[in-house]
Amino acid sequence: MAALQAADLAILWLTWTNYFGASCVILFL
């Protein structure tokens, strides 16, 4: 159960960092 939760957290973190990165790129363009 803990491993599943860790995987969920990793996916969520990646999604947020990708979203934030894309937002920064759009702002800088």
N, C-alpha and C positions, 0 to 999 in steps of 0.2 A: 504493500500500500504506500509506503514511504517513497519507494522508487518511482511509482506512478505519479505521485504528487510532485516529486522533483522534476520529472519529465514535463509535467504540465507547466510548472513554474518556468522551466527553461524555454519552452515554446512561447509562453506568454511574454517573457523577457525579450526574446528574439523578435517577436511581433512588434512590441513597443519600440525597440531600438530601431528596427527597420522603418517603422512609421515615422519616428522622430527624425531619423536620418533623411528620409525622403522629404520631410517638411523643411529641413534645413537646406537641402539641395534646391528645392523650389524657391525658398526665400532668397538664396544667393544668386539665382539665375537672373 
